[in-house]
Amino acid sequence: MPEKYLAITEAYLRERLLPFWTARAPEPVYGGFRTQYDRHGKPTAVTDKTLLCQARCLVTFARAQRLGWEWPEAREMLSAGVAFLEKAFRDPEHDGYVWVTAADGRWLDDRKVMYGLSFLIYAYSELALLTDSEPYRRRAGALFDLVAARAADFRHGGFFEHFRRDFALESVRPDGLLHKSLDVHMHLLEAFTTLAECTGSPRHRQALRQVTDLIFERMLDPETGTGMAMFAPDWRPIPNLPLGTLWGSDRFEPEGKPPEITSYGHNIELAWLYLHSLRILGEAPASGLPRTEPIFRHTLTHGVDTVHGGLFTEGHRRQGPTETNKEFWQQAEALVGFLDAYELTGDKAYWDAFRNVHRFVFEHMIHWEQGEWYPLLARDGTVLWDYMGHNWKTCYHTIRAMCEVVLRLRRLCRRA
């Protein structure tokens, strides 16, 4: 059975998904990456460049190459992306990188945002692993040092996330509170994993263990094993509110979402990222099951739509789904996570969940005329949002998920 899904997924990745992005992403006039596309794959009138999307493109293209996928001028694409990033986004006075620029690199938002900085650590680590470049390795390490020095909360632990240009702390919540989020700390776990793989430094390995322990001890509900989205600096859960920085395609009521609402996609993404970090640390992934199996089980029980297929967006952590729409990135993370759960436990329910989500993605989520995924569907697969790229939605979740799914299906085929 894995052979069928391997063939379908690998052919799609190679023939449709990678070509969509590798043909479009390099911005031909000023450099860097262009990520705004309509449903026809045509560039939109929005030409701003966000640090998050620039870093995610570097991560994704470097990771895909490191895993064995190639395309014409792949290395040149990465070099040009780095050159634009360093010229346009890097702050020569206060260090770090600004949040948003115009197409030509003029600054539009000079604030420093941990979400973007975490992906830069990840990007330079991936680039170093791909090219064995010492300058890339040093840049990844220097970014880690910057984050440790300027963003760490030495009183309560973890990292602050939003700063003015000079790294003065800034609240971007409408209620004025400083906050920490599971989302950003999860991506720091991801970045520190690749940094530790890249450098082997005891300090980086220790930082990975520390942020992992913090997430599981402070940011997950102990009863259900599910994530809580936002916290005050002292780790008191607070409502998840829309933020006053250009972020993404969030869908919020003015009062936000209470702490009891959990994201099925973030939960299962955290689980598989943690298992991957154990492999990098040289530990058996099975040793992570006490932490991850409650997440897998909750996602399976509450997040999977057994009627129409796919993964619901989010729900009350002790009850059921509260948003039944299907978001593209949550499907991507579920595909990887359910394969990890099946591989480690042998429980066929997880294999069935993978097949459920895979079928929904390939029948509804992929816009086959273009090759990329729709961003948001209704529960039954009706398209709600139809753009192919955005200042938040780029190639990161879709290409990464297809690469990771292929790797896992290959392992399952060898075991069969």
N, C-alpha and C positions, 0 to 999 in steps of 0.2 A: 504493500500500500504506500509506503513513503516514496517509492520510485515515481509513482504518478505525480505526486505533488512536487517532487524535486524537478521533474522535467518541465512541468507547467511554470513553476516559479522561476527557474533559471532562464528559460527561454524568454519570459516576460521581462526580466531584469536586463538581460543582454540586448534584446531586440527592440524593446519599446521604452522602458523607463530610463535607463542610462542615456540613450540617444536623445530623449526629450531634453534633458538637462545639459548634457555636454555640448549640444548644438546651440543652446540659447544662453546659458549662464554667463559666459565671458562677455563683459561689457566692452564693445569694440571701440568706443570713443575715448573714455577716460580711464578704463581699467577697472579692476574689481569684478564683482558679480552683480548681474541684474536679476531680480527675483520677482518682478511684478508682471503677471501674465493673465490674460482673460481666458474664457473657456475655450477659445480657439487657439490658445498658445501664442497669442500676439502680445507684444509689450503694451502695457497700459500707459496712460499719461502720467502716472505716478513714477517718478524716477529716483526718489530718495533711496539712500543706502543705509541700512542699519548695521550696527556692529554685530548684532546677533546673527543676521543672515550672512554677512561676510564670513564670520567665523564658522558658522555651520556648513557653508559651502566648502571651506577649506577642510574641515573635519571629514565631511562626507566623501569628497573626491579623493583625499589622501587615504582614508580607510578602505575605500573600494579598491584602489590600486594596490594597497598593501595586501589585500585578500585575494588578489589575482586578476581583477578585471582591468583591462586596459582599453584605451581609445587613442586616436591620433592626437598628438601634442598634449598629452595628459600632464606631463611634468611642466611644460611651458604654461599651461593654465594655472597650475598651482603657484609657480614663481610670479606670474603676473598678479595673481590675487594677493600674495604677500606684499608685493611692491606697492600696490595701491593702498592696502591696509596700513602699512607703515607710513606712507606719505600723507594719507588723508585723515586717519583716525588717531594716530599717536599724538599725545600731548607732550611737546618738548619741555614745557615749563613745569607741569605738576605730575608728570608721568601718567601711565595708564592710557586708556583709549576712550575717546568720546563716544556718545551713544548713536547719533544720527548725523549723516552728512547729506549734502546734495549729490547729484550724479557726478559732479566734477570735483567733489571732495571738500567743498565749503561746509563748515560746521553749521548744523541746524539745531543741534542739542548737544551742549558740551558737558553734560552731566556724566558721571561715572556710575555704571550699573553692574552689579555683581553677576547678573545673568550673562552679560556679554563677556566679562572678564573670565568667567569660568570656562566658557567655550574657547577663549583664546588659549588658555592653558592646555585644553584638550587639543586644539588645532596644532599648536606648535609641537606638542608631544607626538601627535600622529605624523606630522611632517618629519620630525627627527627619526622616528622609527622607520618611515618609508625610505628616507634618503641617507640615513646615517650621518646627518649633518650636525656638527658640533654647534654652529651658530643657532640653529633651531632649538637644540637641546638647552643651550644657555638661555635663550629667550623664554622657553617654557619655565625654567627654574627661576628666572628673574620675575616673571609674572606671579609665580607662586609666592615668592618672597614679598612682593608688593601686596598681594592679598593678605598674607599673614600679618604684615606690619600695619596696613591701613584699614582693614575691614574686620579683623577678628574682635570679638567681644570677650575681653579678658576677664570680665566679671561673671557672666552667665554662660559663656561658651557659645560656639557657633560663630556665624558671620553676619554682620550687617550688610545691607543689600543696595541701598540707594544713597548717592553722595552728590554734592555739588562738584564742580570741576576741580576744586582744590582738595577734595576728599573730606570736606566737612559733611557730617551726617545730615540727611534730609529725609523728612517724611513725605511720601507721595500718596498717602491714604487721605481720603476726604475728612476723616476724623482727627487727623494730625498725629496719630500714633506712629512711632517707629515699629517696624515689623521684621520678622524673619519668616521664611517660607520653606515648606517641604520641597517645592519645585526647585528652588535654587540650590538647596543643600544636596538634593539628589544629583543635580548636575555637577556640583563640586565633587561628589563621590565618583562620578563618571570621569571627570577631569583628572582627579588625583589617581585613579586607577591607571589611566594611560600614562600619566607622568611617572608613576612608580615603575611601570613596565619600561618606560623610556630610560630612566636614570638608574634604577635599582637602589636609589639612595635610601638609607635607613630613615632619614627624616621624612621623606615623601611617603614611604610605606607606613610610618607611624601616623602621619596626617590622614592617610586613607583609613586606617583603623579607627582613628578618633572621630572622623566625621561619620563613619558608618555606625559606630556605637551611639553617637549622639542622635542620629536619625531614629534608630530602633528604640532607644531609651526615652527620648523626649517627644518625638514627632508622630508616633504611631499610638493608636488607642490600644491599650494592653488587652482589653477584652476581645476585640475582634481582629487585631492585627492590621487595621486599616489606617491610612494616613489622614492626618488633619492638615489643612492647607496653610493656615497662618497663625502666627504667635506674636505676642509681645516679647520684648527682649528677655524677660525672665521665664519664658516658655509657657506662659498662660495662653491657652487657645483663644483666639479672637476671630470675629467674622471675616470672611474672605471678601474684600471690597475691591472694586475697580481701582486701578492705580493711575496716578497722574503723570505717567510717562507713556510714550508710544510703546505699546506692548504687543498686541496681537488682535485676535478676533474674539475677544471675550464677550460673553453674553451674561450681563449682570442686571438684576433689579437694583434700584438705588440703595436698598438696605443691605445688599450683598447676600452672602450665603452663610448660614450658621456653621459653627465648627463641626456639627454632626454630619455635614455633607462630605462625602468622600468621593474621590475620583477613581473610577475603576482603572482607567488608563495609567495614572500615576502609580497606583498601587502595584500593578503587575510589571510596569517598567522598573520600579524600584527593585522588585524581587529578582528579575533577571540581571539587572546591573550589579546587584550585590553578588549573585552567584558568579558572574564573570570576574568580579574583583577578587573572589577567593581563588580562582584559577591563577590570576596574575600573582597573587601572594604565595602561590605554591601549596594551597590548601585544597582538600577535597571538596568539590561542590556539595556533596551530600552532607557535609558538616553544617551547611547553611540551611538545611531543611527545617530545623526548629523555628527559625525566623521566617522562612518564606512559605512554608506550607499553609499557615493560616491565611496568608495573603492570597495564594493560589486558590484555596478552597472558597474564600469569601467571593473572589472575583468570579469563579465558576458558578457559585450558587446564586449570586445576586446580579452579576453583570452581564451574563450571556443571555441573549434573546433567543429562546428556543422556538419561537414562532416564525420570525422573519429572518433570523440570523444576525450575526454581528454582536458587538459589545455596546451596551448602553453607555452614555456619557458619565453619569454620576448618580449617587443615591445616598439615602440615609444609611449610616453605617450599621445600624441595628435593624433596619427594615428593608425596603426595596428601592428600586430606582426612582429618582425624582426627575430625571431628564432622560427620555427614551430616544432622543436623536442619536445619530451615529456620526461621530467626529473622526476624521481620517487618521489622526495620529494615535488615537486610542486603539483603533483596529490594528495598526502597525505594531504597537507594543504588545498587544494581546497575542498576536501570531508568534512572536519570539518567546514570550513568557509561558504560554501553554505548551510549547515544544519542550522548554526546559523542565516544566513540571512533569510532563510525560516521560521524558528521558530519565529523570531522577527517581520517579516513583513507580513507573510502569502502570499507573492507573489509567485505564482506557478512557475514562471520562475526560481526561485532559486532551487526549488525542482527538476525541470527538469534538471537544470545544475548539481545538485548532482547526479541524475540518469545517466546522460551522462558520468560524470567522473568515477562513480562507475563501470559502464559497461566497460569502456575502461580499467580500472585497472584490473578487474576480467577476462577480455578476453585477454588482451595483456601484462599488466605490471607484473603480478605475474608469476613467473617461477614455475608452479604447481608441477613439479617433486621435487622441493626443498621446496617450500613454501614461500620463500622470493621474493622480487621484483627485476627485472632488473633495472639497474641504468639509462639507457638512451635508448629511442626508437626514430625512425623516426616518422614523422607525421602519417603515416599509420599503425604504430605499429611494423614495422620491427625492430628487435633488433640491436642496434648499439654497445652498451657495454653490456657484459653479466656476469660480476662478481657479486657475491652475497654480498661480504663485502670488505671493503677498509679502508685505514687510515682516511677516512672521512665518508664513508657510513657504518653505523652500524644499530642497531635496532631502533634507536631513532624515526625517522619519521614514519616508518611503524607501529610499535607496538603502538606508541602513537596515531596515527591517528585512527587505528582500535578501540582502547579503547574509544577514544573520540566520534567516530561515534556511537558506541554501546550505550553510555550514552545518546546521543541526540536522537537516534531512540527509545530508551526506553521511553524517555519523550514524544515524538510524539505519540507513541502507547498508552500511558496512557491518552493523550488528545483526542484521536480519539473516 
